[in-house]
Every structure is written in C-alpha cells, then in structure tokens.
C-alpha cells in the first residue's frame, strides 16, 4: 500500500511538471511608438526586428499613432 502512495505522488508531481511545461510558448511581442527628439510621433516608419538566435526578421510599418 505504501508503494502505491509513492507511485501516486510521483505521477502527480510528473503531471504537474508536464502541464507547466506545456504552458511555455515561443511567441513574444514588441510595443512602442516611433517619435522624433521633440516627441512628435512619426507615422509610416518601417520597423524591423531580428531574432539574433535564428536571424529571422519581421518588418512592419507604423500607423498614425507612430
């Protein structure tokens, strides 16, 4: 009976660890605004971000909110 309790505890701990690992993702985000030195927003600016690990790039153009 004691071994059944130990096995149950081990299975429970493994289950908790696996569900925590499943919650990990590979997505992120970047937020901000492009402005000049006076603080005025600059719409239409091309912004490119690069993943330094994979060298993958993503580009977008700022909207009216900079």
C-alpha positions in Angstrom: 0.0 0.0 0.0 2.9 2.4 0.8 4.4 1.8 -2.7 1.0 2.7 -4.3 1.1 6.0 -2.4 4.7 6.7 -3.5 3.8 5.9 -7.1 0.7 8.1 -6.9 2.8 11.0 -5.6 5.4 10.6 -8.3 2.7 10.5 -11.0 1.1 13.6 -9.5 4.4 15.5 -9.5 5.2 14.5 -13.1 1.7 15.6 -14.2 2.1 19.0 -12.6 5.6 19.4 -14.2 4.3 18.4 -17.6 1.3 20.8 -17.5 3.6 23.6 -16.5 6.0 22.8 -19.4 3.1 22.7 -21.8 2.2 26.3 -20.9 5.5 27.6 -22.3 5.3 29.3 -25.7 7.6 30.6 -28.4 5.8 33.9 -29.1 6.6 37.4 -27.9 5.6 40.9 -28.6 7.0 44.3 -29.1 5.1 47.5 -28.4 6.2 51.1 -28.7 6.0 54.3 -30.7 8.4 56.0 -33.0 8.9 59.6 -32.3 11.4 62.4 -33.0 13.5 64.2 -30.4 10.7 66.7 -29.8 8.3 63.8 -29.0 6.2 64.1 -32.2 5.0 60.7 -33.5 6.3 59.6 -36.9 3.8 57.5 -38.9 4.9 55.4 -41.9 8.2 54.4 -40.4 9.4 50.9 -41.3 10.4 48.9 -38.2 12.3 45.7 -38.5 13.1 43.3 -35.6 15.6 40.4 -35.8 15.8 37.2 -33.8 19.5 37.0 -33.1 19.3 33.3 -32.4 17.8 32.4 -35.8 18.4 35.6 -37.8 14.7 35.6 -38.7 13.3 39.1 -39.3 9.9 40.7 -39.2 9.0 44.1 -40.6 6.0 46.4 -40.2 5.1 50.0 -40.8 3.9 52.3 -38.1 0.4 53.7 -38.2 -0.9 57.2 -37.4 -0.1 56.6 -33.7 3.6 56.2 -34.5 
